[in-house]
Amino acid sequence: MIGPRHIRMIRAFLRYGFRELHPFEVQALLTPACNLRCTYCRCYELGTPEMSTEQWTAILRGLARLGTQRVKFQGGEPTIRKDFAELCRVSRESGITTAVVTNGIRLVAEPALFEVLDEVVVSLDSVEPGVHDRLRGHGSHARAVRALELAREKGVAAYANMVVSTATLDELPAMLDFCEARGLRLNAQPITFGREAFGSDIHGLSLSPDQHRAMHLRLVGWKREGRPLMFSAAAYRHAARWDDPSTLTRRSRGDSGCMAGRFYVHIESNGDVWPCSMHGADFRAKNILSDGLEEALRNARHHNCADCYHAYLCERRLLARFDPRAILELLTRR
């Protein structure tokens, strides 16, 4: 059950975990630009400036010196940057597990990119090509499925990421069957996001509070049955108990005890460092380019966003608290 990757993580925690700065996991938004125009996404309209190859390279090497174990490149669509392969190589050569959240289009066109990746998370909203393509763009379903197939063929850890909306909620069982048959884990997340790139009511696709609660309770049941979902039943149960999914976060009275900003940070394409992408804090980000990496990370540790409903971040909080359920989930994952 415990492999080399887990041993490396344990060693890293013992080495870096008691230092002031220990950003073990970093979400790096390389670009807001995208080669698709998904119905519910407005990332490509943000127009946030992008750092250069040299600037990102220096940041990745600096993160490695601080003990970062995993970098997840996001966008927009991160693979469309011309230097994507180069940045992945820098990350891996620095000893960082390198992941990407992608629509799969460029991975299919350039399969050599799999050689510089440890993990791929492919966006797949439906098992039905017509439904997926209506939400994300013509032909995108076939390329997403092919990207997942190529990852498996090349021995790269692969996961499917399903954005659940009113258009796809009924397809959850079919999507889980699809993933189970192919040896994939599924991350099913509702369409309500915390960034300004996403609207909570775009085209009536957002789930109602009752649908949100029922969906996560269903995930709890499936997880207890041993189905291949990404996170623990405890994380899904937390999301199901969230009172109002339109209120994404809860604030603390003082400095937050959340792991975001300490064990986990989000870096924008312009170098701003935030505790996470869903933060609801009274917080002003500092910028790596103007303030320096360590000062920007130090600043992210202090905010008053205490809790959120999102299963992904809830799982990270459980891990930071050494919750045995989350630890077992991590150990059973590749």
C-alpha positions as CSV (number, residue, x, y, z in Angstrom):
1,M,0.0,0.0,0.0
2,I,2.8,2.4,0.9
3,G,5.0,3.1,-2.1
4,P,8.0,5.3,-2.9
5,R,5.9,8.4,-3.4
6,H,4.3,8.1,0.0
7,I,7.7,7.6,1.7
8,R,9.0,10.7,-0.1
9,M,6.0,12.7,1.2
10,I,6.6,11.5,4.8
11,R,10.2,12.4,4.6
12,A,9.3,15.8,3.2
13,F,6.9,16.5,6.0
14,L,9.5,15.6,8.6
15,R,12.0,17.8,6.9
16,Y,9.9,20.8,6.0
17,G,6.6,20.5,8.0
18,F,7.8,22.4,11.1
19,R,9.4,25.3,9.2
20,E,7.6,28.6,8.8
21,L,7.0,28.1,5.1
22,H,6.0,24.7,3.7
23,P,3.8,25.0,0.6
24,F,3.5,21.2,0.0
25,E,0.9,21.6,-2.7
26,V,0.7,24.4,-5.2
27,Q,-2.1,25.2,-7.7
28,A,-0.4,27.2,-10.4
29,L,-2.6,29.0,-12.9
30,L,-0.3,29.4,-15.9
31,T,-2.8,31.2,-18.2
32,P,-6.4,32.3,-18.2
33,A,-6.5,31.7,-22.0
34,C,-8.2,28.6,-23.4
35,N,-8.7,26.8,-26.7
36,L,-12.4,26.0,-25.8
37,R,-15.4,28.2,-24.9
38,C,-17.2,26.1,-22.3
39,T,-20.7,27.3,-21.6
40,Y,-20.2,28.0,-17.9
41,C,-16.6,29.3,-17.9
42,R,-15.3,32.9,-18.4
43,C,-11.6,32.3,-17.6
44,Y,-10.6,33.5,-21.0
45,E,-12.2,36.9,-20.4
46,L,-10.1,37.6,-17.3
47,G,-7.1,38.9,-19.2
48,T,-4.7,38.5,-16.2
49,P,-1.1,39.1,-17.3
50,E,1.1,36.0,-17.6
51,M,4.6,35.5,-16.2
52,S,7.4,34.5,-18.5
53,T,9.2,31.2,-18.8
54,E,12.1,32.5,-16.8
55,Q,9.9,33.8,-14.0
56,W,7.9,30.6,-13.6
57,T,11.2,28.6,-13.7
58,A,12.6,30.6,-10.8
59,I,9.4,30.2,-8.9
60,L,9.3,26.4,-9.4
61,R,12.9,26.0,-8.2
62,G,12.2,28.2,-5.3
63,L,9.1,26.2,-4.3
64,A,11.2,23.0,-4.5
65,R,13.7,24.5,-2.0
66,L,10.8,25.1,0.3
67,G,9.6,21.5,0.1
68,T,6.8,21.6,-2.4
69,Q,5.8,18.1,-3.3
70,R,3.1,18.6,-5.9
71,V,2.3,21.3,-8.5
72,K,-1.0,21.3,-10.3
73,F,-0.9,23.4,-13.5
74,Q,-4.3,25.0,-14.3
75,G,-5.9,27.6,-16.5
76,G,-7.8,28.4,-18.7
77,E,-6.0,25.6,-20.5
78,P,-2.4,25.4,-19.3
79,T,-1.1,23.2,-22.1
80,I,-1.6,25.9,-24.7
81,R,1.4,27.8,-23.4
82,K,4.3,27.2,-25.7
83,D,6.6,26.6,-22.7
84,F,4.3,24.1,-21.0
85,A,6.6,21.1,-21.6
86,E,9.6,23.1,-20.5
87,L,7.9,24.2,-17.2
88,C,6.8,20.6,-16.5
89,R,10.4,19.4,-17.0
90,V,11.7,22.1,-14.6
91,S,9.1,21.0,-12.1
92,R,9.9,17.3,-12.3
93,E,13.7,17.8,-12.4
94,S,13.2,19.8,-9.1
95,G,11.7,16.7,-7.5
96,I,8.1,18.0,-7.7
97,T,5.2,15.7,-8.7
98,T,3.7,17.5,-11.7
99,A,0.1,17.4,-12.6
100,V,-2.2,19.2,-15.0
101,V,-5.9,19.9,-15.3
102,T,-6.7,19.9,-19.0
103,N,-9.3,19.4,-21.7
104,G,-6.9,17.0,-23.3
105,I,-6.8,18.6,-26.8
106,R,-3.1,19.3,-26.9
107,L,-2.2,16.1,-25.1
108,V,-3.8,14.2,-27.9
109,A,-2.1,16.3,-30.6
110,E,1.3,16.0,-28.9
111,P,1.4,12.7,-26.9
112,A,5.1,13.4,-26.0
113,L,3.7,15.8,-23.3
114,F,2.8,12.7,-21.2
115,E,6.6,12.1,-20.8
116,V,6.9,15.3,-18.7
117,L,3.8,14.7,-16.5
118,D,3.1,12.5,-13.5
119,E,-0.6,13.1,-13.3
120,V,-3.3,14.3,-15.7
121,V,-6.8,15.4,-14.7
122,V,-9.0,15.5,-17.8
123,S,-12.2,17.4,-17.9
124,L,-15.1,15.1,-18.9
125,D,-18.6,16.3,-18.1
126,S,-20.6,13.5,-19.7
127,V,-20.4,10.0,-21.1
128,E,-22.6,11.2,-23.9
129,P,-20.6,13.0,-26.6
130,G,-23.5,15.3,-27.6
131,V,-24.0,16.5,-24.0
132,H,-20.3,17.1,-23.4
133,D,-19.8,18.8,-26.7
134,R,-22.8,21.1,-26.2
135,L,-21.2,22.3,-22.9
136,R,-17.6,22.4,-24.0
137,G,-17.3,22.5,-27.7
138,H,-17.6,20.3,-30.8
139,G,-15.3,17.3,-30.8
140,S,-14.0,17.9,-27.3
141,H,-15.5,14.7,-25.9
142,A,-13.6,12.4,-28.2
143,R,-10.3,14.1,-27.4
144,A,-10.9,14.1,-23.7
145,V,-11.6,10.3,-23.8
146,R,-8.6,9.8,-26.0
147,A,-6.4,11.8,-23.6
148,L,-7.5,9.5,-20.7
149,E,-6.7,6.4,-22.8
150,L,-3.3,7.7,-23.8
151,A,-2.5,8.5,-20.1
152,R,-3.3,4.9,-19.1
153,E,-1.3,3.5,-22.1
154,K,1.7,5.6,-21.1
155,G,1.5,4.7,-17.4
156,V,0.6,8.3,-16.3
157,A,-1.8,8.6,-13.4
158,A,-5.1,9.7,-14.8
159,Y,-8.3,11.1,-13.3
160,A,-11.6,12.3,-14.8
161,N,-13.0,15.7,-13.6
162,M,-16.7,16.0,-14.1
163,V,-18.3,19.5,-13.6
164,V,-21.8,18.5,-12.5
165,S,-24.6,20.8,-13.6
166,T,-28.4,20.4,-14.1
167,A,-27.5,19.2,-17.6
168,T,-25.3,16.3,-16.3
169,L,-26.5,15.5,-12.8
170,D,-28.5,12.4,-13.9
171,E,-25.4,11.1,-15.6
172,L,-23.4,10.6,-12.4
173,P,-24.0,6.9,-12.2
174,A,-23.0,6.4,-15.9
175,M,-19.9,8.5,-15.4
176,L,-18.8,6.5,-12.4
177,D,-19.4,3.2,-14.3
178,F,-17.3,4.7,-17.2
179,C,-14.4,5.5,-14.9
180,E,-14.6,2.2,-13.0
181,A,-14.4,0.2,-16.2
182,R,-11.2,2.0,-17.2
183,G,-9.4,2.0,-13.9
184,L,-9.9,5.8,-13.4
185,R,-10.9,7.8,-10.3
186,L,-13.6,10.4,-10.7
187,N,-13.8,13.9,-9.2
188,A,-17.4,15.0,-9.4
189,Q,-17.8,18.7,-8.5
190,P,-20.8,21.0,-8.7
191,I,-20.7,24.0,-11.1
192,T,-20.7,26.6,-8.3
193,F,-17.2,28.0,-8.1
194,G,-15.5,30.7,-6.1
195,R,-13.7,32.6,-8.8
196,E,-15.1,35.4,-10.8
197,A,-14.6,33.4,-14.0
198,F,-17.6,31.3,-13.1
199,G,-21.2,32.3,-12.5
200,S,-23.4,30.4,-10.1
201,D,-26.5,30.7,-12.3
202,I,-25.1,30.7,-15.8
203,H,-27.8,29.4,-18.2
204,G,-29.6,27.7,-15.3
205,L,-26.9,25.1,-15.0
206,S,-26.2,25.6,-11.2
207,L,-27.5,22.9,-8.9
208,S,-30.1,23.8,-6.3
209,P,-29.2,23.4,-2.6
210,D,-31.3,20.2,-2.5
211,Q,-29.6,18.8,-5.6
212,H,-26.2,19.8,-4.2
213,R,-26.9,18.0,-0.9
214,A,-28.4,14.9,-2.5
215,M,-25.4,14.6,-4.9
216,H,-22.9,14.6,-2.1
217,L,-24.8,12.1,0.0
218,R,-24.9,9.9,-3.1
219,L,-21.1,10.2,-3.3
220,V,-20.8,9.3,0.4
221,G,-22.8,6.1,-0.3
222,W,-20.7,5.2,-3.3
223,K,-17.5,5.8,-1.5
224,R,-18.5,3.5,1.3
225,E,-19.2,0.8,-1.3
226,G,-15.6,1.2,-2.5
227,R,-16.3,3.0,-5.8
228,P,-13.4,4.9,-7.5
229,L,-14.1,8.4,-6.3
230,M,-11.3,10.9,-5.7
231,F,-11.9,11.8,-2.1
232,S,-13.0,10.3,1.2
233,A,-16.5,9.9,2.4
234,A,-15.7,12.4,5.2
235,A,-15.0,15.1,2.6
236,Y,-18.2,14.4,0.7
237,R,-20.2,14.3,4.0
238,H,-18.8,17.7,4.9
239,A,-20.1,19.1,1.5
240,A,-23.5,17.5,2.0
241,R,-23.9,19.3,5.4
242,W,-23.0,22.7,4.0
243,D,-26.0,24.9,4.6
244,D,-26.0,27.1,1.5
245,P,-23.8,26.2,-1.5
246,S,-24.2,29.7,-2.8
247,T,-22.2,30.8,0.2
248,L,-18.9,29.2,-0.6
249,T,-16.9,30.0,2.5
250,R,-17.1,30.9,6.2
251,R,-14.9,33.4,7.9
252,S,-13.1,33.0,11.2
253,R,-13.0,35.7,13.9
254,G,-9.3,35.8,13.9
255,D,-6.4,34.2,11.9
256,S,-7.7,31.1,10.2
257,G,-6.6,27.6,11.1
258,C,-7.3,26.4,7.6
259,M,-4.4,24.6,5.8
260,A,-4.8,26.9,2.8
261,G,-2.0,29.5,2.8
262,R,0.2,27.1,4.8
263,F,0.2,23.6,3.3
264,Y,-1.5,24.7,0.1
265,V,-1.4,27.9,-2.0
266,H,-2.7,29.2,-5.3
267,I,-0.5,31.2,-7.6
268,E,-2.1,33.4,-10.2
269,S,-0.6,33.8,-13.7
270,N,0.7,37.3,-12.8
271,G,2.4,36.0,-9.6
272,D,-0.2,36.9,-7.0
273,V,-0.3,34.3,-4.2
274,W,-3.6,33.5,-2.6
275,P,-4.5,30.9,0.1
276,C,-6.6,29.1,-2.4
277,S,-8.8,29.8,-5.4
278,M,-12.1,29.8,-3.4
279,H,-11.0,32.1,-0.5
280,G,-13.6,34.3,1.0
281,A,-11.2,36.2,3.3
282,D,-10.4,39.7,4.1
283,F,-7.1,39.4,2.2
284,R,-4.8,41.3,-0.1
285,A,-2.4,39.1,-2.1
286,K,1.2,39.9,-2.4
287,N,3.0,39.3,-5.6
288,I,6.1,37.1,-6.2
289,L,7.6,39.5,-8.7
290,S,7.3,42.6,-6.6
291,D,7.4,41.2,-3.1
292,G,9.5,38.0,-3.5
293,L,8.4,34.4,-3.2
294,E,8.9,33.9,0.5
295,E,7.2,37.2,1.4
296,A,4.2,36.4,-0.8
297,L,3.9,32.9,0.8
298,R,4.3,34.3,4.3
299,N,1.5,36.8,3.6
300,A,-0.8,34.0,2.4
301,R,-0.6,32.3,5.8
302,H,-2.6,35.0,7.4
303,H,-6.3,35.3,6.4
304,N,-9.7,34.8,8.0
305,C,-11.3,32.3,5.6
306,A,-11.9,29.3,7.9
307,D,-14.0,26.8,6.0
308,C,-15.5,26.0,2.6
309,Y,-17.7,23.3,1.2
310,H,-15.5,22.1,-1.6
311,A,-14.6,18.4,-1.3
312,Y,-11.1,18.9,-2.8
313,L,-10.1,21.5,-0.2
314,C,-11.9,19.7,2.6
315,E,-9.8,16.6,1.9
316,R,-6.7,18.7,2.2
317,R,-7.8,20.1,5.5
318,L,-8.4,16.5,6.8
319,L,-4.9,15.5,5.7
320,A,-3.3,18.5,7.4
321,R,-5.1,17.4,10.6
322,F,-3.8,13.8,10.2
323,D,-7.4,12.5,9.9
324,P,-7.0,8.7,9.5
325,R,-9.8,8.6,6.8
326,A,-8.0,11.0,4.6
327,I,-4.6,9.4,5.2
328,L,-6.1,6.0,4.2
329,E,-7.6,7.5,1.1
330,L,-4.2,9.0,0.1
331,L,-2.3,5.7,0.7
332,T,-4.8,3.8,-1.5
333,R,-4.3,6.3,-4.3
334,R,-1.5,5.8,-6.9
